[in-house]
Amino acid sequence: MKFQFPLQKGKWIKRYKRFMVDLQLENKEVLTVHNANTGSMKNCYVENGDAWFWDSGNEKRKYPHSLELVQTPSGHVACINTSRPNYLVAEAIEKKVVTELQDYKALKMEVRYGDEKSRIDILLSGGEKNIYVEVKNTTLLEAMDNQVPDKSGTTEQGIGFFPDSVSDRASKHLRELMRMIDDGHRAVIFFCVNHTGIKEVRPADHIDPVYGQLLREAAQKGVEILAYRSHINEHEIYLKDKIPVVLP
């Protein structure tokens, strides 16, 4: 996926009101950009670190610039634009990068389903079974309890975790997927890893133990768990390779 607008670079100053980030440009101007990420963004940014943004050119927007990539405390790059993951996964499926999800004829996005009034990120139909795919943006890299963190608070072990904060919504999605299994469909949790330093994904039991327990129940139930990592640069982003999901 090529970025629609050229990325520009600034230095991170601060995040506030969840959706706002102040950046300092090369000419020392301070620019306020919109941040689409409503999560904690834990370990995703560092004061005075690089941050990449784009200008929508839309004069009707109060803040026409949007945040896309950030330099992490460990020196890696993360895509924190949460509007990207669903399209990245759909693109990877259509380009046959995701070999596990090729038994389908039609791909639809944001389809209403389930008992808890959810919307599935991607629905693949026309194959032997319908395939319900729930996509999770994964950007949290941090040390495990038995690892010694470096000055940034992370290690080079490459352990990524989901979620990065307590998420009742993510737990609801797991319950919905388990019901799809009961109804005879395939169901998939897809960790879209938008962090260049993550080498494997684990449930963040230390942050949201309820989600961790539900993820293990879902796996036992037959929900498939996949993780693919993105290639990221200033011009494009795309899913490149599969990485392990570990359920200790």
C-alpha positions as CSV (number, residue, x, y, z in Angstrom):
1,M,0.0,0.0,0.0
2,K,1.5,3.3,-1.1
3,F,0.8,6.3,1.1
4,Q,-1.7,8.5,-0.7
5,F,0.0,11.7,0.5
6,P,3.8,12.2,0.8
7,L,5.0,11.8,4.4
8,Q,6.7,14.7,6.1
9,K,8.8,14.4,9.2
10,G,8.8,16.3,12.5
11,K,10.0,15.7,16.1
12,W,7.6,14.5,18.8
13,I,6.7,17.1,21.5
14,K,3.6,15.8,23.2
15,R,0.3,14.0,22.9
16,Y,-2.9,15.4,24.5
17,K,-6.7,15.1,24.4
18,R,-6.0,11.7,22.9
19,F,-6.4,12.8,19.3
20,M,-3.9,15.6,19.2
21,V,-0.1,15.5,18.9
22,D,2.3,18.5,18.7
23,L,5.3,18.1,16.4
24,Q,8.3,20.4,15.9
25,L,9.2,20.9,12.2
26,E,12.7,21.4,10.8
27,N,12.0,25.2,10.7
28,K,11.2,25.1,14.4
29,E,7.5,25.7,13.8
30,V,5.1,23.7,16.1
31,L,2.4,21.8,14.2
32,T,-0.6,20.2,15.7
33,V,-1.6,17.0,13.9
34,H,-4.6,14.6,14.3
35,N,-3.9,11.2,15.8
36,A,-6.4,8.5,14.8
37,N,-5.1,6.1,17.5
38,T,-7.4,6.0,20.5
39,G,-5.3,3.4,22.4
40,S,-2.6,4.0,25.0
41,M,0.2,3.8,22.3
42,K,2.4,2.4,25.1
43,N,6.1,2.3,24.1
44,C,5.3,3.7,20.7
45,Y,6.7,7.2,20.9
46,V,9.6,9.1,22.6
47,E,10.0,12.8,23.3
48,N,12.0,14.4,20.5
49,G,11.8,11.2,18.4
50,D,10.9,11.2,14.8
51,A,7.3,11.3,13.7
52,W,5.9,11.1,10.1
53,F,2.7,12.8,9.1
54,W,0.8,13.8,5.9
55,D,-1.2,16.7,4.8
56,S,-4.7,15.9,3.6
57,G,-5.1,19.2,1.8
58,N,-8.6,19.4,3.1
59,E,-9.3,22.9,4.2
60,K,-12.5,21.9,5.9
61,R,-10.6,19.9,8.5
62,K,-9.7,21.8,11.6
63,Y,-6.5,19.8,11.7
64,P,-5.7,18.8,8.1
65,H,-2.5,16.9,9.0
66,S,-2.5,13.3,10.3
67,L,0.0,11.3,12.2
68,E,1.2,8.0,10.4
69,L,4.5,6.7,11.7
70,V,6.5,7.1,14.9
71,Q,10.0,6.3,16.1
72,T,9.7,4.1,19.2
73,P,11.8,4.2,22.4
74,S,13.7,1.1,21.1
75,G,14.6,2.8,17.8
76,H,12.1,1.0,15.6
77,V,9.3,2.4,13.6
78,A,5.6,1.8,14.3
79,C,2.5,2.7,12.3
80,I,0.0,4.0,14.7
81,N,-2.7,5.0,12.2
82,T,-5.5,2.6,13.2
83,S,-7.3,3.2,9.9
84,R,-4.6,1.2,8.1
85,P,-4.8,-2.4,9.5
86,N,-8.0,-3.6,8.0
87,Y,-7.0,-2.5,4.5
88,L,-3.5,-3.9,4.9
89,V,-4.9,-7.3,5.8
90,A,-7.5,-7.2,3.0
91,E,-4.7,-6.2,0.5
92,A,-2.5,-9.1,1.7
93,I,-5.3,-11.6,1.4
94,E,-6.1,-10.5,-2.1
95,K,-2.5,-10.6,-3.1
96,K,-2.2,-14.1,-1.7
97,V,0.3,-13.2,0.9
98,V,-1.9,-14.7,3.6
99,T,-1.8,-18.3,2.4
100,E,-4.2,-19.5,5.2
101,L,-7.1,-17.3,3.9
102,Q,-7.5,-18.2,0.2
103,D,-10.7,-20.3,0.3
104,Y,-13.1,-17.5,-0.7
105,K,-14.8,-15.8,-3.7
106,A,-15.9,-12.5,-2.1
107,L,-14.3,-10.2,0.4
108,K,-16.4,-7.6,2.3
109,M,-15.4,-5.3,5.1
110,E,-17.3,-4.0,8.2
111,V,-20.2,-6.4,8.0
112,R,-22.6,-6.4,10.9
113,Y,-22.9,-9.8,12.7
114,G,-23.2,-11.6,16.0
115,D,-25.3,-11.4,19.1
116,E,-23.5,-8.3,20.6
117,K,-24.1,-6.1,17.6
118,S,-20.5,-6.2,16.3
119,R,-19.0,-5.5,12.9
120,I,-16.6,-8.0,11.5
121,D,-13.5,-6.4,10.0
122,I,-13.3,-8.8,7.0
123,L,-15.8,-11.4,5.8
124,L,-14.7,-13.9,3.3
125,S,-17.5,-15.8,1.6
126,G,-18.2,-18.2,-1.2
127,G,-15.8,-20.9,-0.1
128,E,-16.4,-24.1,1.8
129,K,-17.2,-21.9,4.9
130,N,-17.6,-18.3,5.6
131,I,-14.5,-16.9,7.2
132,Y,-14.8,-14.1,9.9
133,V,-11.6,-12.2,10.3
134,E,-11.1,-9.8,13.2
135,V,-8.0,-7.6,12.8
136,K,-6.0,-6.2,15.7
137,N,-3.4,-3.5,15.3
138,T,-0.4,-4.7,17.3
139,T,2.3,-2.2,18.2
140,L,3.3,-2.9,21.8
141,L,6.9,-4.1,22.3
142,E,8.2,-4.4,25.8
143,A,10.1,-6.6,28.2
144,M,8.7,-9.7,29.8
145,D,8.9,-10.1,33.6
146,N,12.0,-12.3,33.3
147,Q,13.9,-10.1,30.9
148,V,16.2,-7.2,31.8
149,P,15.0,-4.0,30.0
150,D,17.4,-1.6,28.6
151,K,17.3,2.2,29.2
152,S,14.3,2.5,26.9
153,G,12.3,0.0,28.9
154,T,12.3,-2.6,26.1
155,T,14.6,-5.4,25.1
156,E,15.7,-6.8,21.7
157,Q,13.8,-10.0,22.3
158,G,11.1,-8.8,20.0
159,I,8.1,-9.8,22.1
160,G,5.0,-8.0,21.0
161,F,1.8,-7.9,23.1
162,F,-1.9,-7.3,22.6
163,P,-3.8,-5.4,23.9
164,D,-1.9,-2.3,25.1
165,S,-4.6,-1.4,27.5
166,V,-7.7,-3.1,29.0
167,S,-10.1,-3.6,26.1
168,D,-13.7,-4.9,26.8
169,R,-14.3,-4.4,23.1
170,A,-11.5,-6.8,22.1
171,S,-12.9,-9.4,24.5
172,K,-16.4,-9.0,23.0
173,H,-14.9,-9.7,19.6
174,L,-13.5,-13.0,20.9
175,R,-16.9,-14.0,22.2
176,E,-18.5,-13.3,18.9
177,L,-15.9,-15.3,17.0
178,M,-16.4,-18.3,19.2
179,R,-20.1,-18.1,18.4
180,M,-19.2,-18.2,14.7
181,I,-17.3,-21.4,15.3
182,D,-20.4,-22.9,17.0
183,D,-22.5,-21.9,13.9
184,G,-20.1,-23.9,11.7
185,H,-18.0,-21.0,10.2
186,R,-14.3,-20.3,10.3
187,A,-13.2,-17.5,12.6
188,V,-9.8,-15.8,12.7
189,I,-8.1,-13.3,15.0
190,F,-5.5,-11.5,12.9
191,F,-2.7,-9.6,14.6
192,C,-1.6,-7.0,12.1
193,V,1.9,-6.2,13.5
194,N,2.8,-2.6,12.5
195,H,6.1,-2.4,14.5
196,T,9.4,-3.2,12.9
197,G,10.9,-4.6,16.1
198,I,8.2,-7.2,16.9
199,K,9.2,-10.8,16.1
200,E,6.4,-12.7,17.9
201,V,3.0,-11.9,19.5
202,R,1.7,-12.9,22.9
203,P,-1.5,-12.0,24.9
204,A,-0.8,-9.1,27.3
205,D,-1.9,-11.0,30.4
206,H,-0.1,-8.4,32.5
207,I,-2.4,-5.7,31.1
208,D,-5.7,-7.4,30.4
209,P,-5.8,-10.9,31.9
210,V,-9.5,-11.3,30.8
211,Y,-8.5,-10.9,27.2
212,G,-5.6,-13.4,27.6
213,Q,-7.9,-16.0,29.1
214,L,-10.5,-15.5,26.4
215,L,-7.9,-15.8,23.6
216,R,-6.8,-19.1,25.0
217,E,-10.4,-20.3,25.2
218,A,-11.0,-19.1,21.6
219,A,-7.9,-21.1,20.4
220,Q,-9.2,-24.2,22.1
221,K,-12.6,-23.6,20.5
222,G,-11.1,-23.5,17.1
223,V,-10.6,-19.8,16.4
224,E,-7.5,-19.5,14.2
225,I,-4.9,-17.0,15.4
226,L,-2.6,-15.4,12.9
227,A,0.1,-12.7,13.0
228,Y,1.7,-11.0,10.0
229,R,4.3,-8.3,10.2
230,S,4.4,-5.1,8.1
231,H,7.2,-3.8,6.0
232,I,7.3,0.0,6.7
233,N,9.1,2.9,5.1
234,E,8.4,6.5,4.2
235,H,6.7,5.6,0.9
236,E,4.7,2.5,1.6
237,I,3.5,-0.1,4.1
238,Y,2.4,-3.7,3.4
239,L,2.2,-7.1,5.2
240,K,5.3,-9.1,4.4
241,D,5.8,-12.2,6.6
242,K,4.1,-14.4,9.1
243,I,5.4,-14.4,12.7
244,P,4.6,-16.8,15.6
245,V,1.8,-16.3,18.1
246,V,2.8,-17.7,21.5
247,L,0.1,-18.7,24.1
248,P,2.2,-19.5,27.2
